[in-house]
Amino acid sequence: MKLRKLLSLKQWSHIFRASWSYIASPTVSLGDKLLFAVPALLYWVLPDVMPVVPIDDIGVTMLLMGWFVSRMERKYPVLVRGGTAGKR
């Protein structure tokens, strides 16, 4: 993600809406959903196991959400309509 997009409130609002839409969508496979959920949950539960990464839990989750949404937009382009996932 470019720095300009990283600091854009419009981009982050899209990421938050789209990530929840993809997670709730029955079209997205369970494996793809777990690809986002498992690392985020592990980092939230086990932050002391990974002391080398000095990023806050929310920061890691937001970076994972950005990666997850960009991956799902490429993999499931049918779900992306009008800027948000799952709306028709």
C-alpha distances in whole Angstrom, upper triangle without the diagonal:
4,7,8,6,6,10,11,14,14,10,11,15,14,12,15,17,16,16,19,20,19,21,24,24,27,26,23,24,25,24,20,21,22,19,17,20,22,19,19,22,23,21,23,26,26,24,27,27,24,25,23,19,20,17,18,19,17,14,14,15,12,9,12,12,8,9,12,11,9,12,15,14,15,18,19,19,22,21,19,21,21,17,18,19,23,24,27
4,5,5,6,9,10,13,14,11,13,16,15,14,17,20,19,19,22,23,22,24,27,27,30,29,26,28,29,27,24,24,26,23,21,24,25,23,22,26,26,24,25,29,29,27,30,30,26,27,24,21,21,19,20,21,19,16,17,18,14,12,15,15,11,12,16,15,13,16,18,17,17,21,22,21,25,24,21,23,22,19,20,21,25,26,29
4,5,5,6,9,12,13,11,12,16,16,15,18,20,20,20,23,25,24,26,29,29,33,31,29,31,31,30,26,26,27,25,22,25,26,24,22,26,27,24,25,29,29,26,29,29,26,26,24,20,20,17,19,20,18,15,16,17,14,13,16,16,13,14,18,17,15,19,21,20,21,24,25,24,28,26,23,25,24,20,22,23,27,28,31
4,5,5,6,10,11,10,11,14,15,15,17,19,19,20,23,24,24,26,29,29,32,31,29,31,32,31,27,27,29,26,24,26,28,26,24,28,29,26,27,31,31,29,32,32,29,29,27,24,23,20,21,22,20,17,19,19,16,15,18,17,14,16,19,17,16,19,21,20,21,24,25,24,27,25,22,23,22,18,20,22,26,26,29
4,5,5,8,9,6,8,11,11,11,14,16,16,16,20,20,20,22,25,25,29,27,25,28,28,28,24,24,25,23,21,23,25,23,22,25,27,24,25,29,29,27,30,31,28,28,27,23,22,19,20,21,18,15,17,17,13,12,15,14,10,13,15,14,12,16,18,16,18,21,22,20,23,22,19,20,19,15,17,19,22,23,25
4,6,8,10,7,8,11,12,11,13,16,16,16,19,20,20,22,24,25,29,28,25,27,28,27,23,23,24,22,19,21,23,21,19,22,24,21,22,26,26,24,27,28,24,25,23,20,19,16,16,17,14,12,13,14,10,9,13,12,9,12,15,14,13,16,18,17,19,22,23,22,25,23,20,22,21,17,18,20,23,24,27
4,6,9,8,8,11,13,12,14,17,17,18,20,22,23,24,26,27,31,30,28,30,30,30,26,25,27,25,22,24,26,23,21,24,26,23,23,27,28,25,28,29,26,26,25,21,20,17,17,18,15,13,15,16,12,12,16,15,12,15,18,16,16,20,21,20,22,25,25,25,27,25,22,23,22,18,19,21,25,25,28
4,5,5,6,9,10,11,13,15,15,17,19,20,21,23,25,26,29,29,27,29,30,29,26,25,27,25,22,24,27,25,22,25,27,25,25,29,30,28,31,32,29,29,28,24,23,20,20,20,17,15,17,17,13,14,17,15,12,16,17,15,15,19,20,19,21,24,24,23,25,23,20,20,19,15,16,19,22,22,25
4,5,5,6,9,10,10,12,14,15,17,18,20,21,23,24,28,28,26,29,29,29,26,24,26,25,22,23,26,24,22,24,27,24,24,28,29,27,31,32,29,30,29,25,24,20,19,20,16,15,17,16,13,14,17,14,13,16,18,15,16,20,20,19,22,24,24,23,25,22,19,20,18,14,15,18,21,21,24
4,6,5,6,9,10,11,12,14,16,17,18,20,21,22,26,25,24,27,28,28,25,23,26,25,22,23,26,25,23,26,28,26,26,29,31,29,33,34,31,32,31,28,27,23,22,22,18,17,19,18,14,16,17,15,13,16,17,14,15,19,18,17,19,22,21,20,22,19,16,16,14,11,12,15,18,18,20
4,6,5,6,9,10,10,12,15,15,16,18,20,21,24,23,22,24,25,25,22,21,23,21,19,21,24,22,20,23,25,24,24,27,29,27,31,31,29,30,29,25,24,21,20,20,17,15,17,15,12,12,14,12,9,13,14,11,11,15,15,14,16,19,19,18,20,18,14,15,14,10,11,14,17,17,20
4,5,5,6,9,10,10,12,14,15,16,18,20,23,23,21,24,24,24,21,19,21,20,17,18,21,20,17,20,23,21,20,24,26,24,28,29,26,27,26,23,22,18,17,17,13,12,14,12,9,10,12,9,8,12,13,11,12,15,15,15,18,20,19,19,21,18,16,17,16,12,12,14,17,18,21
4,5,5,6,8,10,11,12,14,16,17,18,22,22,21,23,24,25,21,19,22,21,18,19,22,22,19,21,24,23,22,25,27,26,30,31,29,30,30,26,25,21,20,19,15,15,17,14,11,13,15,11,11,14,14,12,14,17,16,15,19,20,19,19,20,17,15,15,14,11,10,12,15,15,19
4,6,5,6,8,10,10,12,14,15,16,20,19,18,21,22,22,19,18,20,20,17,18,22,21,19,22,24,23,23,26,28,27,31,32,29,31,30,27,26,23,22,20,17,17,17,15,12,14,14,11,10,13,12,9,11,14,13,12,15,17,16,15,16,14,11,12,11,7,7,9,12,13,16
4,6,5,6,9,10,10,12,14,15,19,18,16,19,19,20,16,15,17,16,13,15,18,17,15,18,21,20,20,23,25,24,28,28,26,27,27,23,23,19,19,17,14,14,14,12,9,10,10,7,6,9,9,6,9,11,11,11,14,16,15,15,17,14,12,14,14,10,9,10,13,14,18
4,6,5,7,9,10,11,13,14,18,18,16,19,19,20,17,15,17,17,13,14,17,17,14,17,20,19,18,21,23,23,27,27,26,27,27,23,23,19,18,16,13,13,14,11,9,11,11,7,9,12,11,9,12,14,13,13,17,18,17,17,19,15,14,15,15,12,10,10,13,14,18
4,6,6,6,9,10,11,12,16,16,15,18,19,20,17,15,18,18,15,16,19,20,17,19,22,22,21,24,26,26,30,31,29,30,31,27,27,23,22,19,16,17,18,14,12,15,14,10,11,14,12,10,13,15,13,13,16,17,16,16,16,13,11,13,12,9,7,8,10,11,14
4,6,5,6,9,10,10,14,14,12,15,16,17,14,13,16,15,13,14,18,18,17,19,22,21,21,24,26,26,30,30,28,30,30,27,27,23,22,20,17,18,17,14,13,14,13,9,10,12,9,7,10,11,9,9,13,13,12,12,13,10,8,11,11,8,5,5,8,10,13
4,5,5,6,9,10,13,13,11,14,14,15,12,10,12,12,9,11,14,15,13,15,18,18,18,21,23,23,27,27,25,27,27,24,24,21,20,17,15,15,14,11,10,12,10,6,8,10,7,6,9,11,9,10,13,13,12,14,15,12,11,14,15,12,9,8,10,13,16
4,5,5,6,8,12,13,12,14,14,15,13,10,13,14,11,11,15,16,14,15,19,19,18,21,23,24,27,28,27,29,29,26,26,23,21,18,16,17,17,13,12,15,13,9,12,13,11,9,13,14,12,13,16,16,14,16,16,12,13,15,16,13,10,9,10,12,15
4,5,5,6,10,10,10,13,14,16,13,11,14,15,13,14,17,19,17,18,22,22,22,24,27,27,31,31,30,32,32,29,29,26,24,22,19,20,20,16,15,17,15,12,13,15,12,10,13,14,11,11,15,14,12,13,13,9,10,12,13,11,8,6,6,8,12
4,5,5,8,8,7,10,11,12,9,8,11,12,11,12,15,17,15,17,20,21,21,23,25,26,30,29,28,30,31,27,28,25,24,21,19,20,19,15,15,16,13,11,12,13,9,8,11,11,7,9,12,11,9,11,12,8,10,12,14,13,9,6,7,11,13
4,6,8,9,7,9,9,11,9,6,9,11,9,9,13,14,13,14,17,18,18,20,23,24,27,27,26,29,29,26,27,24,23,19,18,19,18,14,15,16,13,11,13,14,10,10,13,13,10,12,15,14,12,15,15,12,13,16,18,16,13,10,10,13,16
4,6,9,8,10,10,13,12,9,12,14,13,12,16,18,17,17,20,22,21,23,25,27,30,30,29,32,33,30,31,27,26,22,21,22,21,17,18,19,17,14,17,17,14,13,16,16,13,15,17,16,14,16,15,12,14,16,18,16,13,10,9,12,15
4,5,6,9,10,13,11,10,13,15,14,14,17,20,19,20,23,24,24,25,28,29,33,32,31,34,35,32,33,29,28,25,23,24,23,20,20,21,18,15,17,17,14,13,16,15,11,13,15,13,11,13,12,9,12,14,16,15,12,9,7,10,12
4,6,7,9,12,11,10,13,15,16,16,18,21,21,21,24,26,26,27,29,31,34,33,33,36,36,34,35,32,31,27,26,27,26,22,23,24,21,18,20,20,16,16,18,17,13,15,17,14,12,15,13,11,14,16,19,19,16,12,10,13,14
4,6,9,12,10,11,14,15,16,17,19,21,21,22,25,26,27,28,30,32,35,34,33,36,37,34,35,32,31,28,27,28,26,23,23,23,20,18,19,19,15,14,16,15,11,13,14,11,9,11,10,8,12,14,18,18,15,11,9,13,14
4,7,8,7,7,10,11,12,13,16,18,18,19,21,23,24,25,27,28,32,31,30,33,33,30,32,29,28,25,24,24,22,19,20,20,17,15,17,15,12,12,14,12,8,11,12,9,8,11,11,9,12,15,18,17,15,11,10,14,16
4,5,5,7,9,10,12,13,14,17,18,18,20,22,23,24,26,28,31,29,29,32,32,30,32,29,28,25,25,25,23,20,21,21,17,16,18,17,13,14,16,13,10,14,14,11,10,14,14,13,16,19,22,21,18,15,14,18,19
4,5,5,6,9,10,10,11,14,15,16,17,20,20,21,23,25,28,26,26,30,30,28,30,27,27,23,23,24,21,19,20,20,17,16,18,17,13,15,17,14,12,16,17,14,14,17,17,16,18,22,24,23,20,16,16,20,22
4,5,5,6,9,10,10,13,14,15,16,18,20,20,22,23,26,25,24,28,28,26,28,26,26,22,23,23,20,18,20,19,15,15,18,15,12,15,16,13,12,16,16,13,14,17,18,17,19,23,26,24,21,18,18,22,24
4,5,5,7,9,10,12,13,15,16,18,19,21,22,23,26,25,24,27,27,24,27,24,24,21,21,21,18,16,17,16,13,12,14,12,9,11,12,9,8,12,12,10,11,14,16,14,16,20,22,20,18,15,15,19,21
4,5,6,6,9,11,11,12,14,16,17,18,20,21,25,24,23,26,26,24,25,23,22,19,18,19,17,14,15,15,12,11,14,12,9,11,13,11,10,13,15,12,13,16,17,15,16,20,22,20,17,14,14,18,21
4,5,5,5,8,9,10,11,14,15,16,17,19,22,21,20,23,24,22,24,22,21,18,18,19,16,13,16,16,12,12,15,13,10,13,15,13,12,16,17,15,16,19,20,18,20,23,26,23,20,18,18,22,25
4,6,6,7,9,11,12,13,15,16,17,18,21,20,19,22,22,20,22,20,20,17,17,17,14,12,14,13,10,11,13,10,8,11,13,11,11,15,15,13,15,18,20,18,19,23,25,23,20,18,19,22,25
4,6,6,6,9,11,11,13,15,16,17,20,19,18,21,21,18,20,17,17,14,14,14,11,9,11,10,7,7,10,9,6,9,12,10,10,14,15,14,15,18,20,17,18,22,23,20,18,16,18,21,24
4,6,5,6,8,10,11,12,14,15,19,18,17,20,21,19,20,18,17,13,13,15,12,9,12,12,9,9,13,12,10,12,15,14,14,17,19,17,18,21,22,19,20,24,25,23,20,18,19,22,25
4,5,5,6,9,10,10,12,14,17,15,15,18,19,17,19,17,17,13,15,16,12,11,14,14,11,12,15,14,12,15,18,16,16,20,21,19,20,23,25,23,24,27,29,26,23,21,22,26,29
4,6,5,6,9,10,10,11,14,13,12,15,16,14,16,14,14,11,13,13,9,9,12,11,8,11,13,12,11,15,17,15,16,19,20,20,21,24,26,24,24,28,29,26,24,22,24,27,30
4,5,5,6,9,10,11,14,14,13,15,16,14,15,13,12,8,9,10,7,6,9,10,7,9,12,12,11,14,16,16,16,19,21,20,21,24,26,23,23,26,27,24,22,21,22,25,29
4,5,5,6,8,10,13,13,13,16,18,15,17,15,13,9,11,13,10,9,12,13,11,12,16,15,14,17,20,19,19,22,24,23,24,26,28,25,26,29,30,27,24,23,24,27,30
4,5,5,6,8,11,10,10,13,15,13,15,14,13,10,13,14,11,10,14,14,12,14,17,17,16,19,21,20,21,24,25,24,26,28,30,28,28,32,33,30,27,26,27,30,33
4,6,5,5,9,9,8,11,12,10,12,10,9,7,10,11,8,8,12,12,11,13,16,16,16,19,21,20,21,24,25,25,26,29,31,28,28,31,32,29,27,26,27,30,34
4,6,6,10,11,11,12,15,13,13,11,9,6,9,11,9,9,12,13,12,14,17,17,17,20,22,22,22,25,27,27,27,30,32,29,29,32,32,29,27,26,27,30,33
4,6,9,9,11,13,16,14,15,14,12,9,12,14,12,12,16,17,15,17,20,20,20,23,25,24,25,28,30,29,30,32,34,31,31,34,35,32,30,28,30,32,36
4,6,6,7,10,12,12,13,13,12,10,14,15,13,13,17,17,16,19,21,21,21,24,26,25,26,29,30,30,31,34,36,33,33,36,37,34,32,30,32,35,38
4,5,6,7,10,9,9,10,9,8,12,12,11,12,16,16,15,18,20,20,21,24,25,25,26,29,30,30,32,34,36,33,33,36,37,34,31,31,33,35,39
4,5,5,9,10,10,12,12,11,15,16,14,16,19,19,19,22,24,23,24,27,29,28,30,33,34,33,35,37,40,37,37,40,41,37,35,34,36,39,42
4,6,9,10,12,13,14,13,17,17,15,17,20,19,19,22,24,23,23,27,28,27,29,32,33,32,34,37,39,37,37,40,41,38,35,34,36,39,42
4,6,6,9,10,12,11,15,14,12,15,18,17,16,20,21,20,21,25,26,25,27,30,30,30,32,35,37,35,35,38,39,35,34,33,35,38,41
4,6,7,9,11,12,15,15,13,16,19,18,18,21,23,22,24,27,28,27,30,32,33,33,35,37,40,37,37,40,41,37,35,35,37,40,43
4,6,9,12,13,16,15,13,17,19,17,18,21,22,21,23,26,26,26,29,31,31,32,34,36,39,37,36,39,40,36,35,35,37,40,43
4,6,9,10,13,11,10,13,15,13,14,18,18,18,20,23,23,23,26,28,28,29,31,33,36,34,33,36,36,33,31,31,34,36,40
4,7,9,12,10,10,13,15,14,15,18,19,19,21,24,24,25,27,29,30,31,33,34,37,35,34,36,37,33,32,32,34,37,40
4,7,8,6,6,10,11,10,12,15,15,16,18,20,21,22,24,26,27,28,30,31,34,31,30,33,33,29,28,28,31,33,37
4,5,5,6,9,10,11,12,14,16,17,18,20,22,23,24,26,28,29,30,31,33,31,30,32,32,28,27,27,30,32,35
4,5,5,6,9,10,11,12,14,15,16,18,20,21,22,24,26,26,27,29,31,28,28,30,30,27,25,25,27,29,33
4,5,5,6,9,10,10,12,14,15,16,18,20,21,22,24,25,26,27,29,26,25,28,27,24,22,22,25,26,30
4,5,5,6,9,10,11,12,14,15,17,18,20,21,23,24,25,26,29,26,25,27,27,23,22,22,25,27,31
4,5,5,6,9,10,11,12,14,16,16,18,20,21,22,24,25,28,25,24,27,27,24,22,22,25,27,30
4,5,5,6,9,10,10,12,14,15,16,18,20,20,21,23,25,22,22,24,25,21,19,19,21,24,27
4,5,5,6,9,10,11,12,14,15,16,19,20,20,21,24,21,20,22,22,19,17,17,20,22,26
4,5,5,6,9,10,11,12,14,16,17,18,20,21,24,21,20,23,23,19,18,18,21,24,27
4,5,5,6,9,10,10,12,14,16,16,18,19,22,19,19,22,23,19,18,17,20,22,26
4,5,5,6,9,10,10,12,14,15,16,17,19,17,16,19,19,16,14,13,16,19,22
4,5,5,6,9,10,11,13,14,15,16,19,16,15,18,18,15,14,14,17,19,22
4,6,5,6,9,10,11,12,14,15,18,17,16,19,20,16,16,15,18,20,23
4,6,5,6,9,10,10,12,13,16,14,14,17,19,16,14,12,15,18,21
4,5,5,6,9,10,10,11,13,11,10,14,15,12,10,9,12,15,18
4,6,5,6,9,10,10,14,12,11,14,15,12,12,11,15,17,19
4,5,5,6,8,10,13,12,12,16,18,15,14,12,15,18,20
4,5,5,6,8,10,9,9,13,15,13,12,9,11,15,17
4,6,5,5,8,8,7,10,12,10,10,8,11,13,15
4,6,6,9,10,9,13,15,13,13,12,14,17,18
4,6,9,9,10,14,17,15,15,12,13,17,18
4,5,6,7,11,14,13,12,9,10,13,14
4,5,5,8,12,11,11,9,10,12,13
4,6,7,11,12,11,9,9,10,10
4,6,10,10,8,5,5,7,8
4,7,6,6,4,6,8,9
4,5,6,6,7,6,7
4,6,8,10,8,8
4,7,10,9,11
4,7,6,9
4,6,9
4,6
4
